Amino acid sequence: MYHSLKSLIWLYVALLVFEGALRKWVLPDHADVLLVVRDPVVILIYLLALGQGRFPVNGWVVTISLLSVAALFASFLAGQTNLLITGYGLRTNFLHLPLIWVMASVLTRRDAENIGFALLLMAIPMTLLMAAQFRAPMNDILNRGVGGEEGGQIYGALGHIRPPGFFAFITGPQLFFPLAAAFFCHQLGKARRLWLPLVLACGVAILLALPLSISRTVALATLLVGTVYLGTLVQSGFLRAGLLRIAVLVAVVGLAASFLPIFDEAHAAFFSRWEEAKGPNDEGSGMASIFARFFGGSDYVLDVASSAPLFGAGIGMGSNMAARLTTGRVGFLLAESEWGRCVLELGPPLALGFLGFRIVLAFALLLHALRRQLHARDPLPLLILSSCAPALIVGQWSPPTILGFSVLGAGLCLTACQDAPPPAAEDDVESLENEDETDDDDPDETADAETGEPGSDTEPEHR
């Protein structure tokens, strides 16, 4: 059962990465159902964790429960009668959040590293597919949208779409590559466990994906991870001793990427998009544009809060699901920015509590990660947090990919703050858990063992 919990978490990660491929190519006729394909997995994880006593009941989970109940009552007071929309809103805001602490309860530090290594290795086929999508025409099968729609991807620049890889849209690479970069930076340090040529190949894939994506968010988010890593080197005193080696490795990665034929073409498209996004005073460029896009502009959020109904329009009303059910088309009924959506859905008081919860959660993770860096000189939690903190605080959670990476990143960050047990000790822990589960599942066998009589010949569950 313990192994089953870990397997389900791995399944959650796999579905997060390949959900778009299922919705675009494998099962396009069931794209709407696959939108919530990870929800049954999450519920099953919770049920198994409850059965094993591994479901954490702490202040965070209690707060999530109280906020969800308050949001439900506020929706009824707001006059929201569509239970499907209300249910979708509740699963968007609250269902996946407890998984953060379940991951930290079930997984070990080594498990978190293994998940990260898998994501890092996944960067190679992801970038290869993005390169093929970049070169392919907009109506090519590789560039199908959700439901198999031709030309269903977002236009980038110079006749190229923004290639999403295995994801449904470009929002996937915007969160995947910063997280992969976090584990790449971790591999550059003393704790490197993967084969060095393979690590360098992953680095080339990540670097090449930045211009291929034609997305400023991908580049800036990955740059943030690199900046945090440089800061950890300075703090740990590793800068002088390890800078030369890291500089050589990064130079090899950059040189290898620059020699690839597609690099120049992708580079031109990326900077063409950057120039097109600039306004007359360059207000569309850089971090200011990304900040304004996420928050919707501080003035806009304040205006929304001052005019929003006390109980909002009802949870879920700002989602694409609500737009499709009420208007027949996908769009934003309330607001495109996450903070604006929350204020208009929940009402200012409850939105303040929900958004405050997300900010406090990110700050708490930051304290855990800083403590790990200062005491153990371990940069991994900080690197993971830097890749997911923007999505955790201001990311649009209605799209399931953004929600999934917010939860996954936070869960991996919290898990990575643990000490990695020696392999032998970890095996002993699992053996003891196997014995406990066997004793609980078959009391007759325990009684037989105490009396010295032969017990059942049923084998314990293999993990």
C-alpha positions in Angstrom: 0.0 0.0 0.0 2.9 2.4 0.8 4.4 1.6 -2.6 1.0 2.2 -4.2 0.9 5.7 -2.8 4.2 6.5 -4.3 3.2 5.0 -7.6 0.0 7.1 -7.7 2.1 10.3 -7.1 4.3 9.2 -10.0 1.1 8.7 -12.1 0.1 12.2 -11.1 3.4 13.6 -12.5 3.1 11.5 -15.7 -0.4 12.7 -16.3 0.6 16.3 -15.7 3.3 16.0 -18.4 1.3 13.9 -20.9 -2.2 15.2 -20.4 -1.9 17.5 -23.4 -0.8 14.7 -25.6 -3.8 12.6 -24.6 -6.1 15.6 -25.3 -4.5 16.5 -28.7 -3.5 13.2 -30.3 -4.5 10.1 -28.4 -8.1 10.7 -27.2 -9.1 14.0 -28.8 -12.8 13.1 -28.6 -12.6 13.0 -24.8 -10.5 16.2 -24.4 -13.1 17.7 -22.0 -13.1 14.7 -19.7 -9.3 14.5 -19.7 -9.2 18.1 -18.5 -9.7 16.7 -15.0 -7.9 13.3 -15.5 -5.7 13.9 -12.5 -8.6 14.5 -10.1 -9.5 10.8 -9.5 -5.8 10.1 -8.9 -5.7 12.8 -6.3 -8.8 11.5 -4.6 -7.4 8.0 -4.5 -4.1 9.3 -3.1 -6.1 10.9 -0.3 -8.1 7.8 0.4 -5.1 5.6 0.6 -3.2 8.2 2.8 -6.2 8.3 5.2 -6.3 4.5 5.4 -2.6 4.4 6.2 -2.6 7.3 8.6 -0.4 9.3 6.3 -2.9 12.1 5.5 -1.6 15.1 7.4 -4.1 17.0 9.5 -2.3 20.3 10.1 -3.2 24.0 10.1 -2.7 24.2 6.4 -5.1 21.5 5.5 -7.6 22.7 8.1 -7.4 26.2 6.6 -8.0 24.8 3.1 -11.1 22.9 4.4 -12.5 26.1 6.0 -11.9 28.2 2.9 -13.6 25.6 0.7 -16.7 25.5 3.0 -16.8 29.3 3.1 -16.5 29.5 -0.7 -19.4 27.1 -1.1 -21.7 29.1 1.2 -20.6 32.3 -0.5 -21.6 30.9 -3.8 -25.1 30.0 -2.6 -25.4 33.5 -1.1 -24.3 35.0 -4.4 -27.1 33.1 -6.2 -24.9 30.6 -8.0 -27.1 27.6 -8.6 -25.1 25.6 -11.2 -23.6 22.8 -9.1 -21.2 21.7 -12.0 -19.6 25.2 -12.1 -19.4 25.3 -8.3 -17.8 21.9 -8.1 -15.3 22.8 -10.8 -14.4 25.9 -8.9 -13.9 24.0 -5.7 -11.7 21.5 -7.3 -9.7 24.3 -9.0 -9.0 26.2 -5.8 -8.8 23.5 -3.1 -8.9 19.9 -4.2 -5.2 19.5 -5.2 -3.7 21.7 -2.4 -3.5 19.0 0.4 -1.4 16.9 -2.0 1.5 19.2 -1.1 1.7 17.8 2.4 0.7 14.3 1.4 3.8 14.3 -0.8 6.0 15.4 2.1 4.5 12.7 4.3 4.8 9.9 1.8 7.9 10.7 -0.3 11.6 10.8 0.9 14.2 13.3 -0.2 15.5 10.6 -2.6 12.0 10.2 -4.1 11.9 13.9 -4.8 15.3 13.8 -6.5 14.2 10.8 -8.6 11.1 12.7 -9.8 13.2 15.7 -10.6 15.7 13.5 -12.5 12.8 12.1 -14.6 11.6 15.6 -15.4 15.1 16.7 -16.3 15.6 13.7 -18.7 12.2 14.5 -20.1 13.6 17.8 -21.3 15.3 16.1 -24.2 12.3 14.5 -25.9 10.2 17.6 -25.0 12.7 19.9 -26.8 12.9 17.6 -29.8 9.2 17.6 -30.2 9.1 21.4 -29.8 11.7 21.7 -32.5 9.6 19.6 -34.8 6.5 21.7 -34.0 8.5 24.9 -34.6 9.4 23.7 -38.1 6.0 22.2 -38.9 3.2 24.2 -40.6 0.5 25.6 -38.3 -2.1 23.0 -39.6 0.3 20.1 -39.2 -0.8 17.2 -37.0 2.0 18.1 -34.6 0.4 21.5 -34.0 -3.1 20.3 -33.3 -5.0 21.9 -30.5 -7.1 20.3 -27.8 -9.7 18.0 -29.3 -7.6 17.6 -32.5 -8.4 21.1 -33.7 -6.3 22.2 -36.7 -4.4 25.4 -36.1 -5.3 25.2 -32.4 -2.0 26.6 -31.1 -1.0 30.2 -30.3 0.9 32.1 -33.0 4.4 33.2 -32.0 6.5 35.1 -34.6 7.9 34.9 -38.1 5.3 32.3 -39.2 5.9 30.0 -36.2 3.6 28.9 -33.5 4.6 28.7 -29.8 5.4 25.0 -29.6 3.9 23.4 -26.5 5.7 20.1 -26.7 3.6 17.3 -25.1 1.5 19.9 -23.3 -1.8 21.3 -24.5 -0.6 24.9 -24.7 2.6 27.0 -24.2 1.7 27.3 -20.5 3.2 23.9 -20.0 6.7 24.7 -21.1 6.5 27.9 -19.2 6.4 25.9 -16.0 8.1 22.7 -17.0 11.5 24.1 -18.2 12.1 26.3 -15.1 11.5 23.2 -12.9 13.8 21.1 -15.1 16.4 23.9 -14.9 16.2 23.7 -11.1 17.3 20.0 -11.2 19.9 20.8 -13.9 21.5 23.4 -11.6 21.4 20.9 -8.8 23.2 18.4 -11.0 26.0 20.9 -11.6 26.9 20.8 -7.9 28.6 18.3 -5.8 25.6 16.1 -5.5 25.7 15.1 -9.2 24.4 11.6 -9.7 23.5 11.4 -13.4 26.1 10.6 -16.1 27.8 14.0 -17.0 27.3 13.7 -20.8 23.6 13.1 -20.1 23.4 16.1 -17.8 25.0 18.3 -20.5 22.5 17.0 -23.1 19.7 18.0 -20.8 21.3 21.4 -20.4 21.4 21.8 -24.2 17.8 20.8 -24.4 16.7 23.4 -21.8 18.8 26.2 -23.4 17.5 25.4 -26.9 13.9 25.3 -25.6 14.1 29.0 -24.5 14.2 30.5 -28.0 12.1 27.7 -29.5 9.2 28.5 -27.1 9.0 32.1 -28.4 7.8 32.9 -24.9 9.3 35.6 -22.7 7.9 33.8 -19.6 9.9 30.6 -20.3 13.1 32.6 -20.7 12.6 34.9 -17.7 11.4 32.1 -15.4 14.4 29.9 -16.3 16.7 32.9 -15.8 15.2 33.4 -12.3 16.2 29.8 -11.4 19.7 30.4 -12.7 20.0 33.6 -10.7 18.9 31.9 -7.5 21.4 29.2 -8.1 24.2 31.8 -8.5 23.1 33.3 -5.2 23.3 30.0 -3.4 26.8 29.5 -4.7 27.8 32.9 -3.2 26.2 32.1 0.1 27.7 28.7 0.5 31.2 29.9 -0.4 31.3 27.5 -3.3 31.7 30.4 -5.8 35.5 30.5 -5.9 36.0 26.7 -5.8 33.3 25.6 -8.2 32.8 28.6 -10.4 35.4 27.5 -13.0 33.9 24.1 -13.3 30.4 25.3 -13.6 31.4 28.0 -16.0 33.1 25.4 -18.2 30.0 23.2 -18.1 27.6 26.1 -19.0 29.9 27.2 -21.8 29.9 23.7 -23.2 26.1 23.6 -23.1 25.8 27.1 -24.7 28.4 26.3 -27.4 26.7 23.0 -28.3 23.3 24.7 -28.5 24.6 27.5 -30.7 25.9 25.0 -33.3 22.5 23.4 -33.8 21.0 24.5 -37.2 17.6 25.4 -35.6 19.1 27.7 -33.0 19.6 30.8 -35.2 16.1 30.4 -36.6 14.6 30.1 -33.1 16.7 33.0 -31.8 15.4 35.3 -34.6 11.8 34.3 -33.9 12.2 34.8 -30.2 13.6 38.3 -30.4 11.1 39.2 -33.1 8.3 38.3 -30.7 10.1 40.3 -28.0 10.2 43.4 -30.2 6.6 43.0 -31.3 5.4 42.9 -27.6 7.0 46.3 -26.9 4.8 49.3 -26.8 5.8 52.8 -27.8 7.7 53.3 -24.5 8.9 49.7 -24.2 6.2 49.1 -21.5 5.6 45.7 -23.0 9.0 44.3 -22.4 10.7 42.6 -19.5 9.6 41.8 -16.0 7.1 44.7 -15.9 5.0 43.2 -18.6 5.0 39.7 -17.0 4.1 41.2 -13.7 1.3 43.3 -15.2 0.0 40.2 -17.1 -0.1 38.1 -13.9 -1.6 40.6 -11.6 -3.7 42.4 -14.2 -2.2 45.7 -13.0 -2.4 46.9 -9.4 -4.9 49.6 -10.3 -7.1 47.1 -12.0 -7.1 44.8 -9.0 -8.0 47.6 -6.7 -10.8 48.8 -9.0 -12.2 45.2 -9.2 -12.1 44.9 -5.4 -13.9 48.2 -4.9 -16.7 47.2 -7.3 -17.0 43.5 -6.7 -20.1 42.1 -4.8 -19.5 41.1 -1.2 -19.9 37.4 -2.0 -18.7 37.6 -5.5 -20.3 35.9 -8.5 -19.8 32.4 -7.2 -16.8 30.1 -7.2 -16.0 28.7 -10.6 -17.7 31.5 -12.5 -14.4 32.9 -13.7 -13.3 29.6 -15.3 -13.3 28.5 -19.0 -15.7 25.7 -17.9 -18.2 28.3 -16.7 -17.8 30.3 -20.0 -18.5 27.2 -22.1 -21.5 26.1 -20.0 -23.1 29.6 -20.0 -22.1 31.0 -23.3 -21.1 28.0 -25.4 -17.6 29.4 -26.0 -14.3 29.3 -24.1 -13.2 32.6 -22.6 -12.9 34.7 -19.5 -16.3 35.7 -18.0 -14.9 37.7 -15.1 -11.2 38.5 -15.5 -8.1 37.1 -17.2 -5.7 37.7 -14.3 -5.8 35.3 -11.4 -6.2 37.9 -8.6 -9.0 39.6 -10.5 -10.7 36.3 -11.0 -10.5 35.4 -7.4 -11.9 38.8 -6.2 -14.8 38.6 -8.6 -15.6 34.9 -7.9 -15.2 34.9 -4.1 -15.9 38.5 -3.2 -13.2 40.7 -1.6 -13.2 39.3 1.9 -12.9 35.6 1.0 -10.5 36.4 -1.9 -8.3 38.2 0.6 -8.2 35.0 2.7 -7.6 32.7 -0.3 -4.9 34.8 -1.9 -3.3 35.5 1.5 -3.2 31.8 2.1 -1.2 31.3 -1.2 1.2 34.1 -0.3 1.8 32.8 3.2 2.3 29.3 1.8 5.0 30.6 -0.6 6.6 32.5 2.3 6.6 29.4 4.6 8.2 27.3 1.8 10.8 30.1 1.4 11.7 29.9 5.1 12.0 26.1 4.9 14.2 26.4 1.8 16.4 29.1 3.2 16.9 27.1 6.4 18.0 24.2 4.4 20.4 26.3 2.4 21.9 28.1 5.4 22.2 24.9 7.6 23.0 22.2 5.0 24.2 24.2 2.0 21.6 22.4 0.0 20.2 24.7 -2.8 17.6 22.2 -4.2 14.6 23.4 -2.2 15.3 27.0 -3.1 15.8 26.1 -6.8 12.5 24.2 -6.9 10.7 27.1 -5.1 12.0 29.7 -7.5 10.6 27.7 -10.4 7.1 27.4 -9.0 6.6 30.5 -6.7 5.2 32.8 -9.4 2.6 30.2 -10.3 1.9 29.5 -6.7 1.2 33.1 -5.9 -0.3 34.6 -9.0 -0.6 31.8 -11.5 -4.0 31.1 -13.1 -5.2 27.9 -11.5 -8.1 27.4 -13.8 -5.9 25.8 -16.5 -5.0 22.4 -15.0 -1.4 22.5 -16.1 -0.6 25.6 -14.0 -2.4 24.2 -11.0 -0.6 20.9 -11.3 2.9 22.5 -11.5 2.1 24.8 -8.6 1.2 21.8 -6.4 4.0 19.6 -7.7 6.6 22.3 -7.2 5.5 23.1 -3.7 5.3 19.4 -2.8 8.8 18.7 -4.1 10.2 21.7 -2.4 8.8 20.6 1.0 9.9 17.0 0.4 13.4 18.2 -0.6 13.8 19.9 2.7 14.1 16.5 4.4 17.3 14.7 5.0 17.9 11.8 2.6 18.2 8.6 4.6 21.0 6.1 3.7 19.8 3.4 1.3 20.0 0.7 3.9 18.0 2.7 6.4 15.4 3.5 3.8 15.1 -0.2 3.0 14.7 -1.0 6.7 11.9 1.6 7.0 10.0 0.1 4.1 10.5 -3.5 5.5 9.0 -2.4 8.8 6.1 -0.8 7.0 5.5 -4.0 5.1 5.5 -6.0 8.3 3.0 -3.5 9.9 0.7 -3.7 6.9 0.9 -7.5 6.9 0.0 -7.6 10.6 -2.9 -5.2 10.1 -4.3 -7.0 7.1 -4.0 -10.6 8.5 -4.6 -10.8 12.3 -5.0 -14.6 12.1 -1.4 -14.9 10.8 -0.2 -12.9 13.7 -2.0 -15.1 16.1 -0.6 -18.2 14.5 2.9 -16.8 14.7 2.5 -16.2 18.4 1.3 -19.8 19.1 3.9 -21.3 16.8 1.3 -22.8 14.5 1.5 -22.6 10.7 -0.1 -19.5 9.4 -1.7 -18.5 6.1 0.3 -19.2 3.0 -0.8 -15.8 1.5 2.2 -13.8 0.5 2.5 -10.2 1.7 1.8 -7.5 -0.9 4.9 -6.9 -3.1 5.9 -3.2 -3.4 
